[in-house]
Amino acid sequence: MVYTGLRLGLFRAVEEDIKNKQNRTMTLTEKTAYSMGAGLIGSGIANPLDMALIRFQADTTLPPAERRNYKNVFDALSKMNKELKFFGMWRGSIPTIARAMAMNSCILVAYN
């Protein structure tokens, strides 16, 4: 919800701003650039939530002694912050952000 809301919301906000203030539609280059930027921002902000989701899913596959037993997303984020520190929650985000930028540009430009 966070990632998709950000990427779609940012792209639509820029699109509407250009449409209303400049009274024109975006060019293909602008659509590509703004959709990639929206993917970068959305994925960058949402990466800790993606990491929490993956940890939730993987937790049941761990031996009982190694399980983290998260209660909810806030508990997961809190434990991750203690374990990894704040910036550690963005570990592995570069490939995720690159994927989001590529996916966003293909989907939003083609759809738009």
N, C-alpha and C positions, 0 to 999 in steps of 0.2 A: 504494500500500500504506500509506503514512504517513497520507495524508489520510483515506482510508476507514477505516483502523484507528482513528484518533483519533475521527472523528465517530461511528462506530458504537459504539466502546468507551466513550466518554464518556456517550453517551445510555443505553446499557445499564447502565452503572455507577450512574448517577443513578436509573434506573428500579428497579434491584434494591435500591438503598439505601432508596428510599421504600417499596418493597414489604416489605422485611424490618424496617426500623426503625419505620415508621409503620403497618404492616399494612393497607395500602390500595393501590389503583391510582392512577396519575396522572390528573388531570383533563385535559380537552382543552386548556385554557389552559396547564397545566404541560407537557404533551407538546409543544405548539407552542413555548413559550419555551425549554425544554431542548434541543429539536432544533435550534432556531436558534442557541443558544449553542454547541452541539457543532459545528455547521457553521462558525461564526465561528472557534472555536479551531482546529479541524482545518485549515481553509483558511488561516488566518493563519500557522500553523506551517509548513505545506507549501508556501507560495507560492514560496520559492526553488527548490524541487524542480520545481514546475510551470514556472518560468521556465527552468530548465536543460533540461527536456524540450522546450520550444518552441524554444530555441536549438539543441539537437541536431537537431531536425527541420528547422529553417530553414537550418542551416549548409550543407547540400548545394546549396541554391538560390543561395547567394552566389557571386560570382566567386571563383576560386581564391585571389587575393591577399587577399581580405577574410575568408576562412573562419577560424574559430577553431580548428578541428581538435581538438575535445575528445577526450581518450582514454577517459574514463569520467565518471560523475556527480561523483566527488570532484574530478577535474581541472576540470570545469565550474564547480563551486561555488567552488573556489579562484580560478580566473581571474575569475569574476564578482565575487568579494569584492575582488580587486585593482582591477578596473575600476570597479565601482559603489560600493565600500565596503559595509560590513555592512548598513546600513539601505537602501541602494539596491536590494538584492535583494528588497525588498518593494514596489518601484515597480509601480504598477498593481494593487495588491492589493485596493483598495477595491471595484471592481466584481466581482472574483473572490470576495471574501468575501460580498458582497451576494448574488451568485448562489448560493453555497454555502448561505447561510442560507435562502434561498427554496426551493431544491431539497430541502434536508434537512428542512425543516418539511413540505413536501408529501409526500415519500417516507416519512419515519419515522412521521409522525402517521397517514397513511393505512394504512400497513403494520401499525402497532401496533394 
